[in-house]
Amino acid sequence: MVASASEPRATSTSPASKAPTFFLPDFCASPAIFVVVLIAELVALVIALARQALHDNFWTDLAGGSMFLLWIGLTCSAVLCRSRPWLQTMPPARAAMAAIAMLVATIGLVSEAVFQVGRFWAGDPMSAGPGFFPHDHAGFVLRNIVVGFIISALALRYFYVSAEWKRSIEQEALARIRALQARIRPHFLFNSMNTIAALTRSSPERAEQAVEDLADLFRASLSDASARIPLKDELEIARTHQRIEQLRLGDRLTVHWDVDELPMRALVPSLIVQPLLENAVYHGVETLPRGGEISIVGRRQDDQVHIEVRNPILTQTGYANREGNRMALENIRQRLELAWPGRARVEVEQREGEFCARLIFPYAGEDMVNG
């Protein structure tokens, strides 16, 4: 089966378990502010270049447009930042209309403030000030409001489409992972049932324990594919799988665990270690007449978690490309990518007589994920 054991706790922090992602970016975050500043400067540059024929001083025009657009951009970002919790409580259509109304009002207020600053600078109530300050009061404010309305509507439409696209990609990936997870390997089920049947008369206690372990494995394989569980529970799932295989292989199977340095409270996608152990048994130890030892080593390096599974193999090529092994590795890759896009990976290495699969992903404790 693609997965294994012990019943995962309800410490789910999956994307599917949270409320749908709000379509507006978080304008309180520094990356969003940087994008706003960059766009404002680029727009100011384009406007200054387009109006160069009408002005003798290009740099004065660029400075005035840049300053004004920065005021507009940063003020609108602050408004959206402060109103985000309120907007999140609304349906998307109402939230978009409220956001547009706030942005248009903000642009109107900033435009009026700029005009009044120009008048104060000039010291003449009938003038809007020298240089790059506007002179047409009504035209300046109304023009900015209309342009701001159009740009705000287009920007919100873009944000909404982008958020829907991202949500559809996540749902598609989640559905693909669930489909992979639902595939239970017949060989494991048949071997486990045969082992239990053989133990029923000779060792009823061990047979009962095997049934309980098998039930735990099924519960884990049928659980929410997007759920995150403590790393301690994930390792217990793998140990449950080991106990079942140990009944069948006996002394041919040895598993060495070196995981004391792992952060056991780290939250990880369910079923990322057990499939590696299962493949190490099925494609490695089981194919060797004398069996062998599987080594599972884990450690934390700075803000990353490394888990390595090594197993002996027959001296041949193509182990990493076998269908069952490839499917399990792809399954785990998708789980890690869904949990930490672009920040987690699966590395494989095959040497003479040994295969190694290595998981590398960011450390995320329960407090970090919930916060």
Salt bridges, closest charged atoms under 4 A:
GLU7 OE1 - ARG219 NE 3.54
ASP61 OD1 - ARG51 NH1 3.82
GLU112 OE1 - HIS137 NE2 2.64
GLU164 OE2 - ARG167 NH1 2.34
GLU172 OE2 - ARG176 NH1 3.89
ASP213 OD1 - ARG243 NH2 3.15
ASP216 OD1 - ARG219 NH2 2.12
ASP224 OD1 - ARG178 NH2 3.06
ASP233 OD2 - ARG9 NH1 3.70
GLU236 OE2 - ARG243 NH1 3.49
GLU245 OE2 - HIS241 NE2 3.45
GLU245 OE1 - ARG248 NH2 2.76
GLU278 OE2 - ARG185 NH1 3.83
GLU286 OE1 - ARG248 NH2 2.71
ASP303 OD1 - ARG300 NH2 3.78
GLU308 OE2 - ARG310 NE 2.78
GLU308 OE1 - ARG358 NH2 2.93
GLU330 OE1 - ARG333 NH1 3.99
GLU347 OE2 - ARG345 NE 2.80
GLU347 OE1 - ARG358 NH1 2.96
GLU349 OE2 - ARG351 NE 2.61
GLU349 OE1 - ARG358 NH2 3.50
GLU354 OE1 - ARG310 NH1 2.94
